Amino acid sequence: MSIRKLFKKYIQYIRYDPKKFWNKHGGENYINKFPPSGERNEGIIKQYIEEINPSSIVDIGCGYGRYLKYLRYHFPKIKLVGVEISHTQIEQAKLYLESSDNIELYETDGKTLPFSNREFDISFTYGCLSAIPYNKIQNYYKEIKRITKYRGIFLECNKPEKSNIINSKEYWFYHNYHSLFKGSIIEERNINEKNGDTVFLVDMQ
Protein backbone atom coordinates (compact mmCIF):
# COMPACT_ATOMS: atom_id res chain seq x y z
CA MET A 1 0.00 0.00 0.00
CA SER A 2 1.82 3.11 -1.20
CA ILE A 3 2.05 6.39 0.71
CA ARG A 4 0.70 8.20 -2.35
CA LYS A 5 -2.44 6.05 -2.45
CA LEU A 6 -2.99 6.46 1.27
CA PHE A 7 -2.61 10.22 1.00
CA LYS A 8 -5.03 10.37 -1.93
CA LYS A 9 -7.58 8.35 0.01
CA TYR A 10 -7.16 10.59 3.05
CA ILE A 11 -7.78 13.70 0.95
CA GLN A 12 -10.86 12.02 -0.54
CA TYR A 13 -12.07 11.27 2.97
CA ILE A 14 -11.69 14.77 4.40
CA ARG A 15 -13.33 16.32 1.32
CA TYR A 16 -16.29 13.94 1.34
CA ASP A 17 -19.57 15.78 1.93
CA PRO A 18 -22.49 13.29 2.18
CA LYS A 19 -25.15 15.86 1.32
CA LYS A 20 -23.28 17.15 -1.73
CA PHE A 21 -22.38 13.63 -2.87
CA TRP A 22 -25.94 12.25 -2.67
CA ASN A 23 -27.52 15.34 -4.17
CA LYS A 24 -25.34 14.67 -7.20
CA HIS A 25 -25.62 10.86 -7.35
CA GLY A 26 -29.13 10.43 -5.96
CA GLY A 27 -32.54 10.95 -7.50
CA GLU A 28 -32.93 9.89 -11.12
CA ASN A 29 -29.28 8.79 -11.32
CA TYR A 30 -29.73 6.43 -8.38
CA ILE A 31 -33.06 4.90 -9.39
CA ASN A 32 -31.67 4.24 -12.89
CA LYS A 33 -28.62 2.52 -11.39
CA PHE A 34 -30.64 0.57 -8.79
CA PRO A 35 -34.14 0.12 -10.26
CA PRO A 36 -36.94 -1.29 -8.07
CA SER A 37 -36.99 -4.73 -9.67
CA GLY A 38 -36.38 -8.19 -8.28
CA GLU A 39 -35.75 -9.19 -4.68
CA ARG A 40 -33.34 -7.14 -2.56
CA ASN A 41 -33.72 -8.64 0.92
CA GLU A 42 -37.28 -7.39 1.32
CA GLY A 43 -38.37 -10.77 2.66
CA ILE A 44 -35.81 -10.65 5.48
CA ILE A 45 -36.94 -7.17 6.50
CA LYS A 46 -40.60 -8.24 6.41
CA GLN A 47 -39.83 -11.21 8.66
CA TYR A 48 -38.29 -9.03 11.37
CA ILE A 49 -41.14 -6.54 11.26
CA GLU A 50 -43.78 -9.27 11.55
CA GLU A 51 -42.00 -10.63 14.63
CA ILE A 52 -41.85 -7.19 16.30
CA ASN A 53 -45.34 -6.02 15.22
CA PRO A 54 -44.61 -2.26 15.44
CA SER A 55 -47.04 0.64 15.03
CA SER A 56 -44.43 2.98 13.53
CA ILE A 57 -41.23 2.72 11.45
CA VAL A 58 -38.74 5.32 10.28
CA ASP A 59 -36.56 4.46 7.27
CA ILE A 60 -33.35 6.46 7.70
CA GLY A 61 -31.59 7.04 4.39
CA CYS A 62 -34.72 5.99 2.53
CA GLY A 63 -33.36 6.79 -0.94
CA TYR A 64 -36.13 6.91 -3.53
CA GLY A 65 -38.46 4.97 -1.24
CA ARG A 66 -38.08 1.38 -2.44
CA TYR A 67 -38.55 -0.15 1.02
CA LEU A 68 -41.17 2.33 2.15
CA LYS A 69 -43.35 1.29 -0.80
CA TYR A 70 -42.81 -2.38 0.00
CA LEU A 71 -43.65 -1.85 3.66
CA ARG A 72 -46.77 0.18 2.89
CA TYR A 73 -48.08 -2.65 0.70
CA HIS A 74 -47.51 -5.33 3.34
CA PHE A 75 -48.23 -3.24 6.44
CA PRO A 76 -51.00 -0.77 5.48
CA LYS A 77 -51.73 0.34 9.07
CA ILE A 78 -48.18 1.10 10.24
CA LYS A 79 -47.06 4.73 10.42
CA LEU A 80 -44.21 5.08 7.88
CA VAL A 81 -41.69 7.91 7.69
CA GLY A 82 -38.64 8.30 5.45
CA VAL A 83 -35.70 10.63 5.95
CA GLU A 84 -32.93 11.57 3.55
CA ILE A 85 -29.98 13.95 3.47
CA SER A 86 -30.42 14.47 -0.28
CA HIS A 87 -33.10 16.65 -1.85
CA THR A 88 -32.73 14.77 -5.15
CA GLN A 89 -33.56 11.50 -3.37
CA ILE A 90 -36.53 13.11 -1.63
CA GLU A 91 -37.91 14.48 -4.91
CA GLN A 92 -37.51 11.09 -6.56
CA ALA A 93 -39.19 9.42 -3.57
CA LYS A 94 -42.19 11.73 -3.92
CA LEU A 95 -42.62 10.52 -7.49
CA TYR A 96 -42.03 6.86 -6.69
CA LEU A 97 -44.39 6.88 -3.69
CA GLU A 98 -47.18 9.01 -5.15
CA SER A 99 -49.49 5.96 -5.32
CA SER A 100 -48.66 4.91 -1.74
CA ASP A 101 -50.81 6.53 0.92
CA ASN A 102 -49.68 8.16 4.17
CA ILE A 103 -45.90 8.07 3.91
CA GLU A 104 -44.15 11.12 5.33
CA LEU A 105 -40.81 12.27 3.89
CA TYR A 106 -38.26 14.59 5.49
CA GLU A 107 -35.01 16.07 4.24
CA THR A 108 -32.48 16.26 7.08
CA ASP A 109 -29.19 18.07 7.67
CA GLY A 110 -27.31 14.82 8.32
CA LYS A 111 -26.63 15.82 11.93
CA THR A 112 -30.00 15.72 13.65
CA LEU A 113 -33.30 13.92 13.10
CA PRO A 114 -36.44 16.11 13.32
CA PHE A 115 -38.40 13.85 15.68
CA SER A 116 -39.25 13.54 19.35
CA ASN A 117 -37.54 11.15 21.74
CA ARG A 118 -38.71 7.54 21.28
CA GLU A 119 -41.15 8.54 18.54
CA PHE A 120 -40.80 5.33 16.50
CA ASP A 121 -41.07 1.68 17.47
CA ILE A 122 -38.48 0.71 14.84
CA SER A 123 -35.67 2.50 13.05
CA PHE A 124 -34.52 0.87 9.84
CA THR A 125 -31.47 1.49 7.67
CA TYR A 126 -30.21 -0.15 4.49
CA GLY A 127 -26.65 0.98 3.82
CA CYS A 128 -27.19 4.38 5.43
CA LEU A 129 -24.68 3.94 8.26
CA SER A 130 -22.09 2.72 5.77
CA ALA A 131 -22.28 6.12 4.08
CA ILE A 132 -21.59 8.05 7.30
CA PRO A 133 -17.92 9.09 7.83
CA TYR A 134 -16.01 7.54 10.71
CA ASN A 135 -15.81 10.77 12.71
CA LYS A 136 -19.60 11.29 12.55
CA ILE A 137 -21.01 7.80 13.08
CA GLN A 138 -21.22 7.90 16.89
CA ASN A 139 -23.29 11.08 16.96
CA TYR A 140 -25.50 9.87 14.12
CA TYR A 141 -26.24 6.59 15.86
CA LYS A 142 -26.96 8.48 19.07
CA GLU A 143 -29.67 10.40 17.20
CA ILE A 144 -31.18 7.18 15.84
CA LYS A 145 -31.21 5.68 19.32
CA ARG A 146 -32.85 8.83 20.73
CA ILE A 147 -35.88 8.60 18.43
CA THR A 148 -36.32 4.81 18.67
CA LYS A 149 -38.46 3.08 21.29
CA TYR A 150 -37.81 -0.64 20.79
CA ARG A 151 -35.69 -2.00 17.96
CA GLY A 152 -33.24 -1.06 15.25
CA ILE A 153 -33.06 -3.11 12.06
CA PHE A 154 -29.77 -2.21 10.41
CA LEU A 155 -28.85 -3.85 7.11
CA GLU A 156 -25.27 -2.67 6.78
CA CYS A 157 -21.93 -3.85 5.46
CA ASN A 158 -19.36 -5.63 7.60
CA LYS A 159 -15.88 -5.27 6.20
CA PRO A 160 -15.28 -8.01 3.58
CA GLU A 161 -12.09 -10.00 4.12
CA LYS A 162 -10.28 -8.67 1.03
CA SER A 163 -11.32 -5.04 1.35
CA ASN A 164 -9.10 -2.21 2.54
CA ILE A 165 -9.10 1.56 2.77
CA ILE A 166 -7.61 1.93 -0.71
CA ASN A 167 -10.14 -0.10 -2.67
CA SER A 168 -13.24 1.02 -0.75
CA LYS A 169 -15.69 3.32 -2.54
CA GLU A 170 -15.59 7.05 -1.94
CA TYR A 171 -18.84 7.00 0.02
CA TRP A 172 -18.38 3.68 1.84
CA PHE A 173 -17.16 3.37 5.43
CA TYR A 174 -16.60 0.05 7.19
CA HIS A 175 -17.64 0.64 10.80
CA ASN A 176 -17.17 -1.65 13.77
CA TYR A 177 -20.85 -2.34 14.42
CA HIS A 178 -20.22 -4.46 17.50
CA SER A 179 -18.53 -1.46 19.07
CA LEU A 180 -21.17 0.98 17.78
CA PHE A 181 -24.12 -1.04 19.11
CA LYS A 182 -22.37 -1.63 22.47
CA GLY A 183 -23.59 -5.12 23.32
CA SER A 184 -27.20 -4.46 22.27
CA ILE A 185 -27.24 -6.83 19.27
CA ILE A 186 -30.10 -9.31 19.60
CA GLU A 187 -29.37 -11.08 16.32
CA GLU A 188 -26.70 -10.79 13.64
CA ARG A 189 -27.38 -12.38 10.27
CA ASN A 190 -24.91 -12.43 7.39
CA ILE A 191 -26.81 -12.38 4.10
CA ASN A 192 -23.95 -11.95 1.63
CA GLU A 193 -20.50 -13.25 2.54
CA LYS A 194 -18.89 -11.77 -0.58
CA ASN A 195 -19.70 -8.12 0.13
CA GLY A 196 -20.32 -8.37 3.87
CA ASP A 197 -24.03 -7.45 3.89
CA THR A 198 -25.31 -8.17 7.39
CA VAL A 199 -28.57 -7.56 9.24
CA PHE A 200 -28.28 -6.43 12.85
CA LEU A 201 -31.36 -6.56 15.07
CA VAL A 202 -30.55 -4.19 17.94
CA ASP A 203 -32.26 -3.49 21.25
CA MET A 204 -32.71 0.30 21.40
CA GLN A 205 -34.35 0.54 24.86
Backbone as a ProteinNet text record, in pm:
[ID]
protein_1_A
[PRIMARY]
MSIRKLFKKYIQYIRYDPKKFWNKHGGENYINKFPPSGERNEGIIKQYIEEINPSSIVDIGCGYGRYLKYLRYHFPKIKLVGVEISHTQIEQAKLYLESSDNIELYETDGKTLPFSNREFDISFTYGCLSAIPYNKIQNYYKEIKRITKYRGIFLECNKPEKSNIINSKEYWFYHNYHSLFKGSIIEERNINEKNGDTVFLVDMQ
[TERTIARY]
85.3	0	89.6	89.1	181.8	137.1	233.5	204.7	118.7	146	69.5	-78.3	-105.6	-244.4	-314	-242.3	-299.5	-331.4	-241.2	-261.5	-381.9	-392.3	-503.1	-636.6	-635.7	-757.7	-792.9	-693.1	-715.7	-776.4	-723.9	-778	-923	-949.7	-1085.9	-1178.9	-1127.3	-1207.2	-1241.8	-1142.5	-1169.2	-1252	-1253.1	-1333.5	-1475.4	-1500.3	-1629.5	-1740.2	-1840.1	-1956.8	-2079	-2137.3	-2249	-2364.8	-2401.6	-2515.2	-2485.4	-2367.8	-2327.8	-2317.1	-2257.2	-2238.4	-2372.8	-2467.6	-2594	-2690	-2674.1	-2751.8	-2711.6	-2584.2	-2533.6	-2566.3	-2548.6	-2562	-2697.6	-2781.7	-2913.3	-3017.2	-3142.8	-3253.6	-3263	-3276.9	-3292.9	-3169.6	-3051.1	-2927.9	-2930.6	-2976.1	-2973.4	-3079.3	-3200	-3305.8	-3276.7	-3206.8	-3166.7	-3057.6	-2970.4	-2862.2	-2911.8	-3008.8	-3064	-3216.1	-3269	-3413.8	-3488.3	-3614.6	-3694.2	-3746.4	-3657.9	-3699.1	-3629.3	-3695.5	-3637.6	-3637.9	-3582.7	-3575.5	-3444.9	-3453.8	-3334.4	-3348.6	-3362.7	-3371.6	-3499.6	-3600.9	-3727.6	-3789.1	-3777.9	-3836.7	-3777.9	-3648.4	-3581.4	-3632.7	-3644.5	-3694.1	-3837.9	-3920	-4060.1	-4068.4	-3983.2	-3983.4	-3958.6	-3859.4	-3829.2	-3944.6	-4004.8	-4113.6	-4235.1	-4265.4	-4377.6	-4355.2	-4231.3	-4199.9	-4213.8	-4181.3	-4185.1	-4324.4	-4398.5	-4534.4	-4540	-4466.1	-4461.4	-4581.2	-4600	-4703.6	-4642.7	-4508.9	-4443.1	-4300.5	-4258.4	-4123.5	-4069	-3941.3	-3873.8	-3761	-3759.9	-3655.8	-3555.5	-3437.5	-3335.2	-3239.8	-3232.2	-3159	-3246.3	-3369.8	-3472.2	-3452.7	-3357.9	-3336.5	-3460.8	-3493.7	-3612.6	-3738.5	-3727.9	-3846.5	-3878.9	-3782.1	-3808.4	-3869.1	-3808.8	-3854.6	-3978.3	-3994.8	-4117.3	-4239	-4223.7	-4334.5	-4365.7	-4262.6	-4281.3	-4351.2	-4306.5	-4365	-4509.6	-4538.4	-4676.7	-4769.4	-4724.8	-4808	-4836.5	-4736	-4751.3	-4801.2	-4781.4	-4823.3	-4901.1	-5023.9	-5099.8	-5135	-5130.2	-5173	-5056.6	-4933.8	-4817.9	-4786.3	-4752.8	-4705.6	-4565.7	-4548.6	-4421.1	-4365.9	-4237.5	-4169.3	-4033.5	-3995.5	-3864.4	-3785.4	-3655.9	-3570.2	-3450.9	-3403.9	-3292.7	-3213.3	-3083.2	-2997.7	-3002.8	-3048.7	-3041.7	-3177.6	-3183.1	-3310.3	-3343.6	-3243	-3272.7	-3337.1	-3293.5	-3356.3	-3498.9	-3518.9	-3653.1	-3748.9	-3704.9	-3790.6	-3823.5	-3726.2	-3751	-3845.9	-3830.6	-3919	-4063.9	-4084.4	-4219.4	-4286	-4208.4	-4261.7	-4288.8	-4192.1	-4203.2	-4315.6	-4341.6	-4439	-4573.4	-4595.1	-4717.7	-4844	-4833.1	-4949.5	-4959.2	-4865.8	-4866.5	-4914.2	-5018.6	-5081.3	-5004.9	-5011	-4968.4	-4823.8	-4732.8	-4590.1	-4530.3	-4474.3	-4415	-4266.6	-4220.7	-4081.1	-4020.7	-3895.6	-3825.7	-3682.9	-3640.9	-3500.5	-3429.7	-3317.9	-3247.8	-3111.9	-3050.4	-2919.2	-2804	-2835.7	-2731.3	-2669.3	-2716.3	-2662.7	-2768.6	-2890.8	-3000.1	-3119.6	-3207.3	-3329.6	-3447.7	-3539.9	-3644.4	-3763.2	-3734.2	-3839.9	-3821.1	-3928	-3925.3	-3853.2	-3815.1	-3754.4	-3849.4	-3795.8	-3871.2	-3999.8	-3994.1	-4115	-4152.2	-4053.2	-4079.9	-4049.6	-4132.7	-4106.9	-3980.7	-3962.6	-3848.2	-3779	-3647.4	-3567.3	-3502	-3504.3	-3452.2	-3352.8	-3240.5	-3147.3	-3104.8	-3078.9	-3020.7	-2903.5	-2784.7	-2665.3	-2643.5	-2733.4	-2719.2	-2597.5	-2580	-2468	-2334.3	-2332	-2208.7	-2167.8	-2258.8	-2228.4	-2196.9	-2190.7	-2159.4	-2010	-1936.2	-1792.5	-1761.8	-1641.8	-1601.4	-1615.1	-1580.4	-1581	-1720.9	-1823.6	-1959.7	-2054.9	-2009.3	-2100.5	-2155.3	-2074.7	-2121.6	-2237.1	-2223	-2329.3	-2454.3	-2434.9	-2549.8	-2628.3	-2555.7	-2624.3	-2693.7	-2634.1	-2695.9	-2831	-2841	-2967.2	-3070.3	-3026.8	-3118.2	-3170.5	-3081.9	-3120.9	-3218.2	-3198	-3284.6	-3429.2	-3451.7	-3588.2	-3654.6	-3583.2	-3632.1	-3673.1	-3791.8	-3846.4	-3802.8	-3803.2	-3781.5	-3662.1	-3667.5	-3569	-3511.1	-3386.6	-3324.4	-3300.3	-3337.1	-3306.1	-3208.2	-3082.5	-2977	-2917.1	-2945.6	-2884.8	-2765.4	-2648.2	-2526.8	-2416.9	-2299.7	-2192.9	-2075.9	-2057.8	-1936	-1820.1	-1703.1	-1587.6	-1555.3	-1565.8	-1527.6	-1379.5	-1344.7	-1209.1	-1102.6	-1129.6	-1027.9	-1034.7	-1120.2	-1132	-1027.3	-998.3	-909.8	-943.5	-877.4	-909.7	-885.3	-794.2	-761.1	-868.7	-918.7	-1013.7	-1160.1	-1186.5	-1324.4	-1375.7	-1508.3	-1569.3	-1558.6	-1570.8	-1559	-1656.7	-1778.3	-1884.2	-1905.9	-1814.5	-1837.5	-1741	-1796.8	-1716.2	-1746.5	-1642.6	-1659.7	-1648.3	-1761.9	-1763.7	-1756.4	-1714.7	-1717.1	-1854	-1947.5	-2084.6	-2100.4	-2015.1	-2021.6	-1986.9	-1890.3	-1853.3	-1961.4	-2016.1	-2116.5	-2243.7	-2287.7	-2412.1	-2393.6	-2269.5	-2237.1	-2311.3	-2300.9	-2358.9	-2508.9	-2573.6	-2719.9	-2770.8	-2682.3	-2723.7	-2802.2	-2925	-3009.7	-2981.8	-2964.5	-2936.6	-2850.7	-2755.7	-2669.9	-2678.9	-2710.5	-2738.3	-2666.4	-2564.5	-2491.3	-2574.3	-2597.8	-2681.2	-2603.1	-2478.8	-2395	-2248.8	-2187.6	-2049.8	-1952	-1982.1	-1889.1	-1872	-1983.1	-1970.3	-1993.8	-2021.1	-2032.1	-2168	-2270.4	-2403.2	-2451.9	-2491.5	-2530.8	-2649.5	-2746.2	-2857.4	-2829.6	-2840.6	-2828.1	-2963.7	-3016.2	-3136	-3086	-3116.6	-3055.3	-3162.5	-3139.4	-3225.8	-3194.3	-3294.6	-3270.9	-3327.3	-3375.7	-3434.7	-3327.9
-118.5	0	124.6	198.7	311.2	432.2	515.4	638.6	731.4	734	820.4	781.4	650.6	605.4	635.3	616.2	646.4	795.3	877.4	1022.4	1063.8	1006.1	1037.1	996.9	881	834.6	924.1	969.6	1058.5	1191	1246.1	1370.3	1349.9	1235.9	1202.1	1196.5	1140.4	1126.9	1262.7	1349.8	1476.9	1571.5	1548.8	1631.6	1578.8	1456.7	1393.7	1467.4	1511	1578.3	1494.7	1419.9	1329.5	1398.1	1517.1	1586.4	1622.4	1676.9	1714.7	1591.5	1485.1	1363	1304.1	1290.2	1224.7	1314.7	1446.5	1534.3	1513.1	1487.5	1466.6	1327.2	1225.6	1086.5	1023.9	1096.4	1043.4	1073.6	1061.9	1094.9	1004.7	1065.1	988.7	903.7	956	878.7	749.4	758.9	642.6	539.9	584.6	489.8	419.6	487.8	423.7	318.9	345	251.6	133.8	161	56.7	56.6	8.4	11.7	-80.9	-50.2	-129.3	-258.3	-345.8	-472.7	-587.3	-702.3	-819	-809.6	-911.2	-918.9	-857.1	-772.9	-714.5	-718.3	-838.2	-864	-812.8	-783.1	-738.6	-843.7	-969.9	-1077.3	-1085.6	-1062.6	-1065.3	-951.6	-833	-717.2	-741.5	-795.3	-823.8	-921.6	-1020.9	-1120.6	-1055.8	-969.5	-903.1	-815.5	-744	-653.5	-732	-842.7	-926.6	-978.5	-1011.6	-1062.5	-954	-829.9	-719.2	-658.3	-656.7	-601.8	-456.4	-366.5	-226.5	-146.4	-28.4	63.7	176.5	190.5	298.4	258.1	301.1	271.6	395.8	427.1	532.2	467.5	494.3	446.2	559.8	541.3	646.1	623.6	722.5	704.4	627.5	675.2	598.6	597.6	678.2	679.5	724.3	653.3	690.7	622.8	550.5	496.8	352.3	277.6	138.3	58.2	67.3	-15	43.1	173.3	232.6	184.6	176.8	129.4	-16.2	-95.7	-238	-251.4	-176.2	-185.1	-136.9	-30	17.6	-88.7	-161	-264.9	-377.3	-419.3	-533.1	-494.7	-367.7	-323.6	-191.5	-199.2	-76.9	10.9	-42.9	34.2	94.6	59.4	110.4	253.6	338.3	472.5	460.2	516.4	507.7	647.3	663.5	790.6	762.1	841.9	829.6	957.5	945.8	1063.4	1045.7	1157.9	1157.4	1286.9	1276.5	1394.8	1467.6	1397	1446.5	1493.5	1616.8	1664.6	1594.9	1548.2	1476.9	1341.3	1276.7	1150.4	1174	1279.3	1311.1	1339	1417.1	1448.1	1322.9	1234	1108.6	1019.5	1020.9	941.7	989.5	1119.4	1172.8	1118.4	1107.8	1052.5	903.1	832.2	686.2	643.4	725.1	688.1	757.6	823.4	901.3	815.2	685.7	596.5	525.5	552.5	490.9	593.4	558.3	653.2	667.9	788.8	816.2	776.6	822.2	807.4	947.5	980.8	1112.5	1109.3	1216.4	1226.9	1355.7	1343.7	1459.3	1464.7	1584.3	1606.6	1655.3	1592.8	1626.3	1690.3	1744.9	1807.1	1708.4	1582.3	1482.3	1483.6	1572.3	1582.1	1550.8	1594.6	1571.7	1512.5	1448.3	1392.4	1468.9	1518.1	1610.8	1543.4	1461	1385.3	1388.8	1356.9	1354	1229.1	1231.5	1114.9	995.9	880.5	753.6	762.5	834.5	854.3	731.1	647.5	533.2	400.9	301.7	168.2	108	128.4	70.5	177.7	177.2	250.1	147.9	179.7	87.2	160.1	94.9	148.8	37.9	76.2	-15.1	58.5	36.3	98.1	242	298.2	438.1	459.8	375.8	394.2	376.9	294	271.6	393.8	489.5	612.2	729.6	701.8	805.4	799.1	909.9	909	862.4	811	754.3	853.9	979.6	1077	1130	1083	1129.5	1017.6	893.1	780.4	771.6	800.2	790.1	886.1	1010.1	1108.4	1074.7	1021.2	987.5	871.4	771.5	658.9	703.4	794.8	848.2	911.1	981.4	1040.2	932	828.3	718.3	653.8	630	568.3	658.4	788	883.3	874.9	856.2	860	722.7	617.4	480.6	421.8	361.3	308.1	164.1	78	-63.9	-124.4	-124.7	-200.5	-120.2	-153.4	-105.6	-224.1	-209.1	-310.8	-244.6	-286.5	-221.4	-322.1	-301.6	-384.8	-305.7	-342.4	-267.2	-361.3	-306.7	-385	-404.2	-527.9	-563	-562	-536.2	-526.7	-662.5	-674.9	-800.7	-830.7	-957.5	-1000.4	-934.9	-917.8	-866.7	-715.6	-647.4	-503.6	-429.5	-308	-221.1	-76	14.8	156.1	208.9	145.4	192.5	155.7	31.7	-10.5	14	71.3	102.3	219.3	224.3	331.6	464.3	571.4	705.1	726.8	672.9	699.9	585.1	489.1	367.5	359.8	341.1	337.3	209.3	132.6	5.1	27.7	37.7	64.4	-65.9	-53.5	-165.4	-163.1	-241.4	-234.5	-295.7	-391.8	-446.5	-338.5	-256.1	-145.7	-37.7	-7.1	97.5	62.7	-62.5	-103.9	-143.4	-148.6	-162.6	-275.5	-395.5	-511.8	-523.9	-443.7	-446	-528.9	-601.7	-682.7	-804.5	-815.7	-930.8	-1044.3	-1007.2	-1107.7	-1045	-1121.3	-1078.7	-1185	-1142	-1238.4	-1196.8	-1271.4	-1243.5	-1290.5	-1200.7	-1237.6	-1236.7	-1191.7	-1194.8	-1195.6	-1312.6	-1325.1	-1248.4	-1240.5	-1177.1	-1027.7	-956.6	-811.9	-769.9	-867	-837.2	-789.3	-790.2	-744.8	-825.7	-753.9	-817.4	-741.7	-817.3	-756.3	-763.7	-648.8	-642.7	-604.1	-690	-655.9	-608.7	-482.9	-418.5	-371	-398.8	-349.4	-201.9	-113.7	30.5	88.3	5	54.4	98.1
0	0	0	-107	-120.3	-39.7	-1.5	71	-13.6	-144.9	-235.3	-236.9	-243.8	-245.5	-112.7	-4.1	127.1	140.1	92.7	100.2	15.1	-104	-193.5	-129.1	-64.6	1.1	119.7	190.6	304.7	258.9	150	95.1	50.9	-11.7	-54.2	66.6	175.1	296.9	357.8	372.6	439.8	352.4	221.7	131.7	114	157.5	134.4	210.5	137.3	193.2	155.4	251.8	218.2	146.9	192.5	131.6	-13.9	-37.8	-172.6	-262.3	-208.5	-287.1	-329.4	-234.1	-267	-341.8	-328.7	-416.9	-562.8	-584.5	-720	-771.4	-689.6	-734.8	-703.3	-629.7	-595.6	-700.9	-660.3	-750	-871.5	-987.8	-1112	-1141.1	-1110.4	-1131.6	-1050.9	-926.8	-837.8	-877.1	-905.6	-939.5	-1072.8	-1164	-1289.2	-1265.6	-1169.4	-1138.7	-1055.7	-965.8	-879	-890.5	-1003.6	-1025.7	-929.6	-901.8	-806.9	-867.1	-907.2	-967.1	-894.5	-892.4	-828.2	-676.9	-614	-468.3	-419.4	-317.2	-256.2	-104	-52.6	91.6	156.1	75.5	132.4	224.6	186.9	266.5	406.2	417.2	547.6	634.9	576.3	649.8	696.9	608.4	640.8	758.2	759	866.2	1002.8	1010.2	1136.7	1182.7	1090.2	1125.6	1174.5	1111.7	1155.2	1296.5	1329.6	1462.9	1569.9	1533.9	1630.1	1640.4	1529.1	1522.1	1567.8	1501.9	1544.3	1493.7	1552.2	1503	1421.2	1427.3	1352.6	1315.7	1195.5	1144.9	1076.9	1102.8	1027.7	947.1	817.6	726.6	710.4	768.7	769.8	654.1	564.1	439.5	342.1	326.2	253.2	101.9	49.9	-94.4	-169.1	-276.7	-353.5	-301.9	-189.6	-124.3	-155.5	-206.2	-243.7	-127.6	-10.3	101.9	168.8	162.8	214.6	134.7	4	-79.9	-50.3	-33.4	-0.3	134.8	232.6	366	367.7	293.2	288.7	231.9	130.7	69.8	169.1	243.2	333.9	472.6	510.5	643.8	630.8	580.8	548.4	667.8	789.8	906.7	985.8	950.7	1023.9	979.9	1074.5	1042	980.4	858.9	788.4	760.7	792.3	769	706.5	607.5	545.3	560	587.1	595.1	502	449	354.6	368.2	347.1	346.8	212.1	109.8	-28	-78.9	-129.6	-184.6	-316.2	-390.6	-515.3	-485.3	-378.2	-337.4	-289.2	-212.2	-162.8	-278.3	-376.6	-491	-570.5	-584.8	-656.1	-575.2	-443.1	-356.8	-366.7	-376.9	-391.6	-517.4	-623.9	-748.8	-736.3	-678.9	-669	-573.8	-472.8	-369.5	-386.5	-500	-515.2	-510.8	-539.6	-531.9	-397.5	-307.1	-173.9	-71.6	1	92.2	223.6	279.2	416.7	447.1	363.2	391	399.5	513.2	533.2	495.5	430.7	388.7	444.3	492.8	548.8	495.8	456.9	423.5	549.6	585.6	708.4	678.9	782.6	766.8	783.1	813.8	832	970	1057.3	1193.1	1298.3	1270.9	1365.2	1291	1366	1309.7	1370.1	1287.1	1332.3	1399.8	1501	1567.5	1719	1789.4	1934.9	1985.5	2111.5	2173.8	2168.3	2129.5	2128.2	2045.7	1935.9	1854.5	1772.4	1737	1649.7	1720.5	1692	1747	1687.7	1555.3	1484.2	1400.3	1403.9	1305.3	1213.3	1085.2	984	894.9	865.8	766.6	671.1	547.9	449.5	384.9	438.5	382.5	423.5	504.3	543.3	632.4	732.9	825.6	754.8	652.6	576.6	495.6	481.5	408	501.3	632.6	730.5	763.3	753	782.6	925.1	943	1071.4	1186.2	1161.9	1270.8	1303.9	1231	1255.3	1296.6	1289.7	1308.2	1450.4	1550.9	1689.1	1716.1	1675	1696.3	1616.3	1495	1411.8	1473.5	1521.9	1585.6	1714.5	1785.7	1907.3	1876.2	1762.7	1720	1686	1617.9	1584.1	1711.8	1804.7	1932.1	2008.9	2002	2072.6	2026.3	1896.1	1842.8	1839.4	1881.2	1866.9	2001.7	2004.9	2129.4	2156.7	2054.4	2078.8	2004.8	1871.7	1795.5	1678.9	1646.8	1524.9	1433.3	1307.7	1206.2	1110.4	1117.9	1040.8	942.5	813.8	711.1	658.2	707	678.2	630.8	607.7	545.5	641.2	688.6	760	661.7	708.6	620.4	557.6	423.2	358.2	380.5	378.6	412.1	324.8	194.7	102.7	81.8	155.6	135.4	218.1	176.6	253.8	222.8	290.8	277.1	135.5	63.8	-71.2	-172.3	-164.2	-267.5	-228.3	-111.9	-75	-158.2	-176.1	-253.8	-178.9	-253.4	-194.5	-79.7	-94.1	2.2	100.4	104.9	183.7	300.9	421.7	542.9	620	649.6	719.3	869.9	936.3	1079.7	1159.7	1282.9	1376.5	1444.8	1392.8	1442.1	1580.6	1615.1	1750	1852.4	1819	1907.3	1907.2	1790.8	1778.5	1856.9	1847	1911.2	2058.3	2104.7	2246.9	2317.9	2265.2	2332.1	2323.1	2237	2227.3	2109.4	2041.6	1926.6	1974	1927.5	1959.5	1862.2	1736.2	1632.2	1523.1	1474.6	1364.1	1255.3	1134.9	1027.1	899.8	862.6	739.4	620.6	524.7	410	279.1	283.4	163.2	206.5	207.1	253.7	164.8	36.2	-57.8	-29	-8.6	12.8	158	245	386.7	433.6	347.4	388.7	509	613	739	799.1	852.7	924.4	1074.7	1140.2	1284.9	1343.1	1430.1	1507.3	1643	1677.2	1793.6	1892.1	2019	2125.4	2149	2129.9	2140.3	2270.7	2360.6	2485.6	2585.1
[MASK]
+++++++++++++++++++++++++++++++++++++++++++++++++++++++++++++++++++++++++++++++++++++++++++++++++++++++++++++++++++++++++++++++++++++++++++++++++++++++++++++++++++++++++++++++++++++++++++++++++++++++++++++

